[in-house]
Amino acid sequence: MLNSRVLDPASGTDLVGDVAISDGRVAAVGPGVGAGASRTIDVSGALVTPGLVDLHTHVFAGAGFWGVAPDPLAWSTGVTTWVDAGSAGAYAVRALARQVAATGVRVHALLNVSGIGLTGSTGESLLLEHCDVDAAVAAIREHPALVRGIKVRVDRHTVGPHGLEPLRRGLEVAEATGRPLMAHIGYGPPSASDVVALLRPGDVLTHCATGVAEGLVRDGRPEPALVEAAARGVVLDLGHGSGGFSYPVLDALLAAGLPPATVSSDLHARSLHGPVFDLPTTMGTVLAAGMDLVDVVAAATVTPARVLGLDAGTLAVGAPADIAVFDLDEGEHVFGDAHGVTRTGSVRLVNRMTLLDGRPLAPRWPEPVPSWIPLNDRQRAALDAREQRLRAELTRPLLEPHELSEQFPRPEETAHDPC
C-alpha cells in the first residue's frame, strides 16, 4: 500500500509512506518499503490505520432482537474485528460459535450473564435462574477463544427488582474465568454510581456518556464514583447505540479529563440506520466534540484490542495485515447524539478500502431491516432510494459496446487466388 499517511498509535507510527504485506501479515512500514512489490495498491492521500476494533456490537444475526450481520458492513467501514457484546448467553453460545466460524471477518464475544442472552429487546435477567454462574463458566471454558469476557446489562428494564444481583453474578463468572466484565448502564435503578463501585480494574463501563443514567454526571461534572473508577483502571467505553450517548455528558467527561478510553458503536438493528450508522461515523462524532484524531484512532484500534487481549489493532511488523483505508473528507459535517443534539465537525472518515489478512474485502449488500425494528418515514424513504440507486447502477451496462475487447475473435477469411 503506497503513498499514504500511516497512523498506528500502538507503535507510535505517524508517517507518510507505505505498508508492505507478506503472507497476510505486515512485513514493513515506512517510506519506500513497498518498492519492488509484486502487487501495489496506490492509496495516495488516504489515511491508513489498523483495521478497526469495535468493542461493542451485536452481530449474532437472526438469533434475537438486535443482531446484524457483520460481513456486509465490514467492507465499507474498516472494522475488521467485531466484539458481540452479550447477544448470546450460555444457552446459545454453540450457535454463536457456528455462525462466527462461517463469518468472513474476525468476531469475538462477551457472554451474557443471562443464559437467554438478547433474544428479546430487554428483560433477560428478570428471572434470576437464567443468571446461572456455573452454566456461564462452563460455556466460556468450552469456547475460550471466542468468549473474551462477560456482559451484564444493569438497568431497571433488564434487572427489575433484582438490582445489582445479576452484576454480582457476572463478576463471579469473570473471577472464575479470568476475564473482564462489561457493564451496560441505562435507566435506573441501579444508578451508575452503584454499578461502577463494583467494577474491577480492566472491567468496562459501556455507555459512559449516556444521558439516561443517574449517578454519572451531576451539574456538568462527573460523579465522584466515576472519577474513582477511572482512576483504579475501569475502562470507559462510549457505546453510542440508540440511547447510550449524549453530547452534554461527553462534554462533562472531556472537561474533567476523562475521555472515553474506547470508542465503540453499539451497532445493532435499531442503531444501524441512525443515530449510529457505523464506527467511522461514531469516530467523527467524538472528533466533533474535541477529541484528537490520534486518540480517537487509538480508542478504536489498539485500546479495545488490549482490553480483551486480541491480536488486532496494530500495524506492527508481524501483525495480521488487517487494514482500514480512509479518505479524510474535510469541511463542515454535522454529527448527532442519541437525543438529537448536534455538533459540527471539520472531518469525516470515509472508508475507501478494508483489508483482512492483506486481502481487500468484497462488497456485500446489507440484509433487510427486520419487521420489528421501528423506522420513521424518512429512514424508510432513504433506504428505498438507496436500493433504487444500486438497482440503477447494476442494471446499466458497465461499458458501451465500443469500449469492449473482442473475447473470441473470428478466424481470418482465407484469401483465394484468382483463377
Buried (B, 14 or more C-beta within 10 A) or exposed (E): BBBBBBBBBBBEBEEEBBBBBEEEBBBBBBEEBBEEBEEBBEBEEBBBBBBBBBBBBBBBBEBBBBBBBBBBBBBBBBBBBBBBBBBBBBBBBEBBBEBBEEBBBBBBBBBBBBBBBBBEEBBBBBEBEBBBBEBBBBBBEEBEEBBBBBBBBBBBEBBBEBBBBBBBBBBBBBBBBEBBBBBBBBEBBBBBBBBBBBBBEBBBBBBBBBBBBBBBBEEEEBBEBBBBBBEEEBBBBBBBBBBBBBBEBBBBBBEBEBBBBBBBBBBBBBBBBBBBBBBBBBBBBBBBBEBEBEBBBBBBBBBBBBBBEBEBBBBBEEBBBBBBBBBBEEEEBEBBBBBEEEBEBEBBBBBBBBBBBBEEBEEBEBBEBBEEBEBEEEBEEBBEEEEEEEEEEEEEEEEEEEEEEEEEEEEEEEEEEEE
